[in-house]
Amino acid sequence: MIQLGIDRLLTDPAVRQPLHGRRLALLGHPASVTAQGRQSLDALMALGDLRITAAFGPQHGMRGDKQDNMMETADFLDPRHGIPVFSLYGAVRYPTPAMLEQFDVLLVDLQDIGTRIYTYVTTLAYLIDACAAAGKSLWVLDRPNPAGRPVEGSILEPGWESFVGAGPLIMRHGLTLGELARWFVSRRGGDLDLQVVSMDGYRPDAAPGYGWPLAELAWVNPSPNASSLNMARCFPGTVLVEGTTLSEGRGTTVALELVGAPDIDCERILARMESLCPAWTAGVLIRPCWFEPTFHKHVGTLCSGLQLHTDTAAYRHDQFRPYRLTALLLKSLRLEYPDYPLWRVFPYEYETERLAIDLLAGGPLLREWVDDPHAAPGDLEQRLAADEARWLDETLGLRIYP
């Protein structure tokens, strides 16, 4: 059985002994729960031998009450425990000196889903910088990466840093949050007291969860649209659709598990995908479907779509490459509909000058490949394979779990 970092801290007095007498803050969200489903903040408070003086919430809030992107959360006083809860997705993204004054040690207990643009990764990076500068300690209470160990995508290019890209990470990074914290510290330097309370019994390559311990842990949405393990597996690719005029399924019950629009024929696009590069469609069931979003893009309009299913016998964890699959979908759409207004122009994560698709992809590489009628899958494959090899080499020594 797996034992989470939070559960090791709660059950082993020796693990938490270095925290005695120090002021602690917790960075958490709705998925910050013990294996028994108790909120981490409540469980820490109930111990009686730790002094919790503040809490922090990332995007979507500590309670997970904000549905969409760019919906801010205010600071508040926790009604049960009477401690301040500071928002890191409200008036500020980076902790202020007044916030940092509230604690000596920051406990980070966030469920990540293994993708660069998930903003909890950026919040972690900012807090690593802030804690290093202020002489604070940072402890990561580690959790599984539901997307597992596979690495995929391109590494964020210099100059393309944003709130959905905190540094030269690859899209699907294959690390737990604790391992990722070690990477940030190794890259960014600084004199930070970083501790990772690792998991016991975590086997990231074990079937059938391949990163997520099925039948052991409840799935609790780490953000409102991260509604399943299937979503977490698809997300390194489907998140790119946020930068397009296509619907990524927001306004349905399976957001970021399907893609579509009212003015395209997705069966025609799927046929082009399978003809153009069948290897990039392997390992997953791709099902043509119809859907009508109740909010967000194409609200109230029937859309032709494709839904990805990784919860069937067709799933092959070592073959499924969601980044390549989504890139192939966009390329196939461009070939079938050369004049389609594909790229969405709107403020994305408060960026107004750069296209959302480029921020998501970590540079213009993907968009330029899609738009170039002469560019083939092999051209993109060459770049992705090089970046993936580089990332694996760079992170191999930082891995905690075999």
Buried (B, 14 or more C-beta within 10 A) or exposed (E): EBBBBBBBBBEEEEBBEEBEEEBBBBBBBBBBBBBEEBBBBEBBBEEEEBBBBBBBBBBBBBBBEBBEBEBEBEBBEBEEEEBBBBBBBBEBBEBEEEBBEBBBBBBBBBBBBBBBBBBBBBBBBBBBBBBBEBEBBBBBBBBBBBBBBBBBBBBBBEEBBBBBBBBBBBBBBBBBBBBBBBBBBEBBEEEBBBBBBBBEEBBBBEEEBBBBBBEBBEBBBBBBBBBBBBBBBBBBBBBBBBBBBBBBBBBBEBBBBBBBBBEBBBEBBBBBBBEBBEEBBBBBEBBBBEBBBEEBBBEEEEBBBBBBBBBEEEBEBEEBBBBBBBBBBBBBBBBBBEEBEBBBEEEBBEBEEBBBBBBBBBBBBBBEBBBEEEEEBEEBBEBBEEBBEBBEEBBEEBBBBE
